């Protein structure tokens, strides 16, 4: 097996786990709420802690990747995910559940950026977008497992068993990265950022960076907060679906996201990076507008697929960040862009819980359709403003 293929497979396996964990709560939300006595705000906060810890890790992750490389930073953090998954599986209180969720987020916080850093060393620049899109596309199939298969496993054995299994698999993948990967190809010496120069301030003082991050906040944030939690309660409350049927809808959302992630790099290389980012943002905006008007189930199915497909192009904003900055600060630059994307997931997932929870629930604990329409109105407005802010950079980059 070639070194490039080994690097790709192992980091894709790790990202598969990251995507499984971030999406899992959507399908087990009713059981979490009932067994742990959680309301909408608590459910949103607890689930969003994955993204809060993930986001807080991004700056030290970027610095660590540029200094020590993906081989050590990524699996080192994954050990926190192992501990978090075990805590989550055994939690008997909201506090322990929240701590476990946060540790899982911390543990997954170095996987995508570690993958991109490794790819920047192992693959030529003209293949970066395509390979990165394939990584995220294949890895995002973790959301497929977190849909109908997880619903079945939850019904058969419970969500605690699922997270205990996840801890074991995460440990095995982390060890595999340490044993079977290296930071650079055999004939290329590893040079840390200390040896090459480059500072965090070089990214933060660049105006182009600040054109990208609001769109990353709302594209990644809207997709992940929806797929990671609120897509499930919408189905339970508005369409009043059962767990398995809701899992099938979430499977369509995951298929859309997996397809979008997989195709995003190839389409961007073929038709232009900024052009595809703009088109996907417009489609994601239209998906949110569609759900505001509470369409019938057949339209919701199509909207879920389109939501996943268009939202997946948020990863191309990371590729845009890599285009702008030199190789010695790739880890910092891409991690900072990702910080805002994952930060958006945390903020929006929690905020949507407050918006939805602000409406009275019925006797069965279901929130009214207006609660969700209000929530999608907020995210749609934010996405539109972020896209308008991004357009000047898109115009300059296309010239």
N, C-alpha and C positions, 0 to 999 in steps of 0.2 A: 504494500500500500504506500503510495507517495505521501510525502510530508504534507503537501497541500490538502490532499483528501482527508488525511487523518485529522488535521487541524479543523477542517470544515465539519466533519462528522461529530467530533467530540464537543465542539462549541455549539453545534446545532442541537445536540442532545441536551446540553445544559439549558439552552434557550427554550427548548420544549418544556422543561420543568418550570422555568420562570413563567411561561405563558399559562401553564396548567394552574399554578398557584394563584395568579392574578385573576383568573376567570372562575375559579371553583365556587366562590361564594354565591354566584348568581343562582346556581341550581340548588344549592343546599340552604338558601336563605330562609325558607319557611321553617325548616327543622332547627336551624340556629336560633331563629327568633322565638320559637315555641319552647325549645329545650333550655335555652339560656335566658328566657324572659326578656328579650330585647325589643325595644320599639324602633321605629324607622330611623330616628336620629342616632341611636346607639349602633344599629346595624350599619348605617352609613359611616359612622366614625370608625368603628372597629375594622371594617373592610378597607377603608381608606388609609389606615395606618400602614398597610403594605406599601402604598405609594409614598407616604410621608417619609418612612425610613429609607426607601429606595432613593428618593430625591435627595435626602440629606447625605447619602453616601456618595453622590456623584462627584463633588469637588475633590474629596480625598481619593476617590477611585481614579479620577483623571490624573491627579498628581502621581499616584502610585503606579498606574499603568505606564506613564512616561518614564518613571524611574526604575521600576523593577520588572515590568512586563506582565503579560496576561497569564503566563504559566503559574505564577505565584499568587497574584492578587485575586484572580477570579475564583479558584478553588478555595483559597483561604477564607473569603467571604461566604462561600457556599456552606461552610461548616456552621455559620450562624443560622442559615436556613434549615439545616438538619435539626439543630436545637429548637428552633421555632416551630417546626412541624410537629415535633414530639410534644412540645408544650401545648400546642393547639389541640392535638389529639386527646390529651389528658385533661384539658381545662374543665374546671367546675365552677368558675366565676368569670364575670366579664373582664376583670383585670388580667387574669391569666390568659384568657382568650385574646385580648388586645395585645398583650406582650408577645404571645406566640406569633400573631399576625405581623407585628412590627419586625420581629426577628426574621421571619420569612422574607419580608421585603428587603431587609438589610442583606440577607444572604443572596438574594437574586440581583442585588444592585450592581454587581460588577460583571454580569454575564454578557449583556449586549455590548457594552463599551469594551469589555475585554475581547470580545469577538472582533469588533471593528479594529481595535489596536493590532490584534494578531493578523488580521487580513491585510492591514496596511503594510505589514512587514513581509507577508508571504505571497501576496498577489499584486500584479502590476496595477497602476492607478486607473487605467482605462477599463479594468474589469471590476473595480471596487463596487460600483452601484449594483451591477448584476449579481455578484457573489453575495453582497449584503442583503439584497432583496430575496435571494434564494434561502439564505440563512433564516431570515425572519419569517419567510413564507412557510418553510418546512417546520421551523420551530414553533410557529403559531398554531400548528396542528395540535399542540397541547390543549388549546381551547376546544378542539373536537372531543378530546377525552374528557374535558371538564363539562361536557354537555350531556347527551343521552347516556354514554357509558358511566359517567359519574352518578347520574340519576339512578341508574340500575344498581350500581355498587352501593349507593346510599340506602336504597330501599332494601337491599339484601343484607348488608353488613353494617351500615351506618357510616357517617362521615368521619368518625374517629379512626376507623380502620383504614380508610382511604389516606388520611394524613400520616398515619404510622408507616404505611407502605411508601408514601412519598419521601419520608425521611431516609429510609434505607436506600432508595434509588438515587437520591441526591448525593448521599455519601459516596456511593460507588462511582458516579460520574465525576465528582470532584477529585477523587483519587486517580481516576483515569487521565484527567487533564495533567496532573502533576507528573505522572509516570510516562505518558506517551506524547507529550507535546514539548515544544521549546519556543522561546520568544522569537527567534529568527531562523531562517534556513541555515544549514551547516556551514556554508561558505560566507555567511554574512555576520560580522561581529555585532553584538548587542551594545548599542550606545545609549545611555540614559539621557534624559533631558538635561541633567547637570553637565554632561559632557558636550551636548549640542547647543545649549543655550535655549532661551524661551521661557516666558513667564506667563502666569495666569492673567496679569494685567494687560498683556498683549491682546487677549481675547476680549476682555471686559471693556476696553477702551475703543474697540472697533465698532463704529456705528452700524456696519452691516450685520453684526451679531444681533443687535437689538431690533433689527427688522425681522429676523427669523423667529426669535423666541416667542412672541405673542401667538404666532400661528402654530408653533409647536405646542404651546400651552393648550390651545383649544382643539387642535386636531387630535393629538395624542390623548389629551385629557377627556375629550368627549367620547372617543372610541373606548378607552380603557375603563372609564367610570361606568359607561353603559354596558359594555361586555362583562366587566368584572362584577357588576351587581344589578344595576337598575333595569337592565333589559329583562331580568327574571321577574321582579315584582310587578313590572308593567303588564306582563302576560298573566300573572296570577290575579291582579286586581282589576285591570281594565277588560281583558278578554276572558277572565275567570277560567283559565286552563288548569288542568291537572299537572302533576310534576313531570310525567313522562312526555306528555304533549308539549309542555313548555320547553322541556329539554330538546325536543325536535326543532322548535323554533330557534333555540339558542344554537343548535347545530348548524342551521342555515346561516346564522350570524357568523359563526366560526368559519364556515366554508367560505363565506364572502371575504372575511379577513385574511384567511390563508391564501386564497386566490389573489387578493390585492397585494399582499406582501410579496408573494412569489413573482407576480408580474410587474411590480412597481419598478424594479431595477432595469429590467429589459425594456419596458415601455419608456422609461426616462432616458436610457441610453439611445433609444431609437428616435424618439419624438421630442426630446428636450426635457431636462430636469425641471426647470421652473414652469414650463407649460403644463406638465403632468401634475405638479403640485397645485397649480391654480385650478385646473379642471376637477381634480379630486376634491378640493376644498368646496367648490361650488356644489358638487353632488352631495357631499356630506351635509351641507347647509340645507339642501332640498329634502333630504331624508328626515331631518328634524322638523321641517315645516310640515311634511306629510303626517307625522305622528301627532302633531299638535291638533289636527282635525279628526283624530280618532277614527281612522279608516277601518274597513272590515278586515277580517283575518287574512284573506288572500292578499290584500295590499300590504298588510304588516309583514307577511312572509317575504315579499319582494323587497320591502323597505329594509328589513333586517339584513338581507344579503347585500344590498347596495350600501348600507351603513358600514358593514364590515369591510367591503371592498374599498370604498373611498377613504374611510378612516385609516386604512392600512398604509396609505401613502405618506403618513406622517414620518415614516422612517426615511423618506427621501430628503426631509429637512436636515437630518443628520448628515446625509451625503452632501447636501449643499454647504453645511458648515465645514466639512472636510475639504471641499473645493477651495474655500476662501483662505484657510490657514495652512502654514507650512508643516512638514512632517513632524518636526520636533515637538510641536504642541498639539498634535492630532488628538491625543487622549484628553487633554484639557478642553479643547474646543468642542469636540463631539459630546463629551460628558456634560459640559455646561448647557449645550442645546437640549440634551436629554433631561437635564435637571428641570428645565421649565416644562417639558412634556410630561414627565412623571409628576412634577409638582402640580400641574394642571389636573392630573388624574386624582391626586389627593384632595385638592381644593374642591373640584367639581363633585367628586363622589360624596364628600361630606356635605357640601352646600346643597346638593340635590336632596339629601336626606332631610335637611332642615326645611327646604321648600315643600317637599311632599308631606313631611310630618306636620307641617303647619295647617293642613286640612284635616277635618275630622274623619276618622275611620268609622266604617260601619260595624255592626255587631260581630261580623266574621273577621274583623281586623283589616279589611280591604280599604285602601284609600281611593277617593273618587277620581274619575278620568281627568277632571279639571286640574288636579294636583300635578299630574304628569304633563299635561299640556303647558302648564305654567313653567315647569322645569325645563322642558324642551325649548320654550320661548327664550329663556335666559341663555342657554348654551348656543342657540342659533344666532342670537344678537351678538354675542361675544365673538363667535367664529367669523361673522361677516365683518366686524370692525377689524379683527386681526388680519383678515385677508386684504382689506383695503390698505392697511399699514404696510403689508408685505409687498404690494405691487410695485412701488418705486425700485426696490432692490431687484425684483423679478425683471423689470424692464432693463435695468443696468446690466444684469447678468446675461440677458439674452443678446445684448449687443456685441 
